[in-house]
């Protein structure tokens, strides 16, 4: 089956199973989403959502965040991975928004990716979810599932993003990337997953992929049919 054909069927299943796609990270505007996504690197969304309410109460705008010391920001986010580096980047980011963007979040990939701690994935999330610009942010769930489903032969985020953009309609990218994330969490985890019983992997994954992740299919205990 061609990738484009798979994509049509996959999108239909995702629309049925994951019709609603709330943004997993709690936020109130483009700035708080930008900070939350920055904090989510190598950390679960759940953990980020545990620390951001207090952080945003103290520093919910670029002006207020820039006024906090790096040490104070670190106190709020200490429980998440790479906290010292992220605290430094959050403070620098807030100051750059004040100095170069009049305290607002820029609406371009180029300007977002020039901010401290902001890579292409973070910029893509903000562009998609805050500004409605079609983007296909690729996280670990999407990287894993795109490979399992045979939608990409690449192993990098850049290649996977490019391949997914080719097979899915541009107007649906923003919803689809969230649908795939939710599907990965609910139906298609990284470990202990039986691809043979998955609503998508069971038919989209190659036999080689299924064998590599699950091993041989279990043999039936039923006796062989008697000869006629």
C-alpha positions as CSV (number, residue, x, y, z in Angstrom):
1,X,0.0,0.0,0.0
2,X,1.3,3.4,-0.9
3,X,2.1,6.0,1.8
4,X,-0.6,8.3,0.5
5,X,-3.2,5.6,0.7
6,X,-2.1,4.7,4.2
7,X,-2.3,8.3,5.2
8,X,-6.0,8.6,4.1
9,X,-6.9,5.5,6.1
10,X,-4.9,6.6,9.2
11,X,-6.5,10.0,9.2
12,X,-9.9,8.4,9.1
13,X,-9.1,6.2,12.1
14,X,-7.6,9.2,14.0
15,X,-10.7,11.3,13.3
16,X,-12.9,8.5,14.7
17,X,-10.8,7.7,17.8
18,X,-9.3,11.1,18.6
19,X,-12.0,13.7,17.4
20,X,-11.0,16.3,20.0
21,X,-7.4,17.6,20.3
22,X,-6.9,20.0,23.2
23,X,-3.4,21.3,23.6
24,X,-1.8,19.1,26.3
25,X,0.2,22.0,27.9
26,X,-1.7,24.4,30.0
27,X,-1.3,28.0,28.8
28,X,-3.3,31.2,28.4
29,X,-1.7,32.9,25.5
30,X,1.2,32.6,23.0
31,X,3.8,33.6,25.6
32,X,2.8,31.0,28.2
33,X,2.5,28.3,25.4
34,X,6.0,29.2,24.2
35,X,7.5,28.9,27.7
36,X,5.6,25.7,28.4
37,X,6.8,24.0,25.2
38,X,10.3,25.1,25.9
39,X,10.1,23.5,29.4
40,X,8.7,20.3,28.0
41,X,11.9,19.2,26.3
42,X,13.0,15.8,27.8
43,X,10.2,16.1,30.3
44,X,6.6,14.9,30.3
45,X,3.7,17.4,29.7
46,X,2.2,16.2,33.0
47,X,5.3,17.4,34.9
48,X,5.4,20.7,33.1
49,X,1.7,21.3,33.9
50,X,2.5,20.7,37.5
51,X,5.1,23.5,37.7
52,X,3.7,26.2,35.3
53,X,0.7,27.4,37.3
54,X,3.0,28.9,40.0
55,X,5.5,30.0,37.5
56,X,2.9,31.8,35.4
57,X,1.3,33.4,38.4
58,X,4.6,35.1,39.1
59,X,5.8,35.5,35.5
60,X,2.9,35.2,33.2
61,X,4.0,38.0,30.8
62,X,7.4,38.8,29.3
63,X,7.8,41.8,31.6
64,X,7.0,39.9,34.7
65,X,9.2,36.9,33.7
66,X,12.1,39.1,32.9
67,X,11.9,40.8,36.3
68,X,12.3,37.4,38.0
69,X,15.9,36.3,38.8
70,X,17.2,33.1,37.2
71,X,17.3,31.6,40.6
72,X,13.7,32.4,41.3
73,X,12.6,30.8,38.0
74,X,14.7,27.8,38.8
75,X,12.8,27.4,42.1
76,X,9.5,27.1,40.2
77,X,10.8,24.5,37.7
78,X,13.4,22.6,39.7
79,X,11.4,19.3,39.4
80,X,11.7,19.1,35.6
81,X,14.6,17.9,33.5
82,X,17.4,20.3,32.6
83,X,15.9,22.9,34.9
84,X,19.0,25.2,35.3
85,X,19.4,25.5,31.5
86,X,15.7,26.1,31.0
87,X,15.6,28.7,33.8
88,X,18.4,30.6,32.1
89,X,16.7,30.4,28.7
90,X,13.3,31.4,30.0
91,X,14.7,34.6,31.5
92,X,16.8,35.4,28.4
93,X,13.8,34.7,26.1
94,X,11.5,37.0,28.1
95,X,14.1,39.8,27.9
96,X,14.6,39.4,24.2
97,X,10.9,39.6,23.6
98,X,11.0,43.0,25.4
99,X,14.1,44.2,23.7
100,X,13.4,43.1,20.2
101,X,9.7,42.3,19.8
102,X,7.9,45.0,22.0
103,X,7.0,42.4,24.5
104,X,5.1,40.2,22.1
105,X,5.7,36.8,20.6
106,X,6.9,37.0,17.0
107,X,4.8,35.3,14.4
108,X,7.5,33.8,12.2
109,X,9.6,30.6,12.4
110,X,12.8,32.5,11.8
111,X,12.2,34.9,14.7
112,X,11.0,32.3,17.1
113,X,13.9,30.0,16.4
114,X,16.3,32.9,17.1
115,X,15.1,33.0,20.7
116,X,17.0,31.3,23.5
117,X,16.1,27.6,24.0
118,X,13.6,27.6,21.1
119,X,14.2,25.0,18.4
120,X,12.1,24.2,15.3
121,X,9.7,21.9,17.2
122,X,8.9,24.6,19.8
123,X,8.5,27.2,17.1
124,X,6.2,24.9,15.1
125,X,3.9,24.3,18.1
126,X,3.6,28.0,18.7
127,X,3.0,28.8,15.1
128,X,0.4,26.1,14.7
129,X,-1.5,26.4,18.0
130,X,-1.2,30.2,18.7
131,X,-1.2,31.6,15.2
132,X,-2.9,29.0,13.1
133,X,0.0,28.6,10.7
134,X,0.1,25.0,9.3
135,X,3.0,23.1,10.9
136,X,3.8,19.5,11.8
137,X,5.8,19.5,15.0
138,X,7.4,16.1,15.5
139,X,7.9,14.8,19.0
140,X,9.0,11.3,20.1
141,X,5.5,9.9,19.8
142,X,5.2,11.1,16.2
143,X,8.7,10.0,15.3
144,X,7.9,6.5,16.6
145,X,4.5,6.1,15.0
146,X,5.4,7.5,11.6
147,X,8.1,4.8,11.5
148,X,5.9,2.0,12.7
149,X,3.2,3.0,10.2
150,X,5.6,3.1,7.3
151,X,4.9,6.8,6.5
152,X,8.7,7.5,6.6
153,X,11.9,5.6,6.2
154,X,13.8,8.3,7.9
155,X,15.0,8.3,11.5
156,X,15.4,12.0,12.1
157,X,12.8,14.6,13.1
158,X,13.6,16.7,10.0
159,X,13.1,13.8,7.5
160,X,9.9,12.6,9.4
161,X,8.4,16.0,9.3
162,X,9.1,16.3,5.6
163,X,7.6,12.9,4.8
164,X,4.4,13.5,6.9
165,X,3.8,16.9,5.2
166,X,3.9,15.2,1.8
167,X,1.2,12.6,2.6
168,X,-1.3,14.6,4.8
169,X,-3.3,17.6,3.7
170,X,-1.7,20.9,4.7
171,X,-4.9,22.2,6.2
172,X,-5.0,19.3,8.6
173,X,-1.4,19.3,9.9
174,X,-2.2,21.3,13.1
175,X,-4.9,18.8,14.2
176,X,-3.1,15.7,13.0
177,X,0.1,16.2,15.0
178,X,-2.0,16.4,18.2
179,X,-4.1,13.4,17.1
180,X,-1.0,11.3,16.6
181,X,0.4,12.3,20.0
182,X,-2.8,11.4,21.7
183,X,-3.0,8.1,19.8
184,X,0.5,7.2,20.8
185,X,-0.3,7.8,24.4
186,X,-3.6,6.0,24.5
187,X,-3.2,3.2,21.9
188,X,0.4,2.8,20.7
189,X,3.0,3.1,23.5
190,X,6.7,2.7,23.0
191,X,7.1,-0.4,25.2
192,X,5.0,-3.5,25.6
193,X,2.8,-2.7,22.6
194,X,1.3,-5.5,20.6
195,X,1.3,-4.2,17.1
196,X,-0.9,-7.0,15.8
197,X,-3.8,-5.8,17.9
198,X,-3.3,-2.0,17.3
199,X,-6.0,-0.2,15.3
200,X,-3.4,1.1,13.0
201,X,-0.1,-0.8,13.4
202,X,-2.0,-4.1,12.8
203,X,-2.4,-3.3,9.1
204,X,0.0,-0.3,8.5
205,X,3.2,-1.8,10.0
206,X,5.3,-4.1,7.8
207,X,5.7,-7.7,8.7
208,X,9.4,-7.0,9.3
209,X,8.5,-4.2,11.8
210,X,6.0,-6.4,13.6
211,X,8.5,-9.2,13.9
212,X,11.2,-6.9,15.1
213,X,9.0,-5.4,17.9
214,X,6.8,-8.3,18.8
215,X,8.5,-11.5,17.6
216,X,6.8,-14.4,15.9
217,X,3.1,-14.7,16.1
218,X,1.9,-17.1,18.8
219,X,1.1,-20.5,17.5
220,X,-2.5,-21.8,17.9
221,X,-3.0,-24.6,20.5
222,X,-5.7,-26.2,18.3
223,X,-4.8,-29.6,16.9
224,X,-4.2,-30.0,13.2
225,X,-7.2,-30.9,11.2
226,X,-7.7,-34.7,10.7
227,X,-6.8,-35.9,7.2
228,X,-9.7,-36.6,5.0
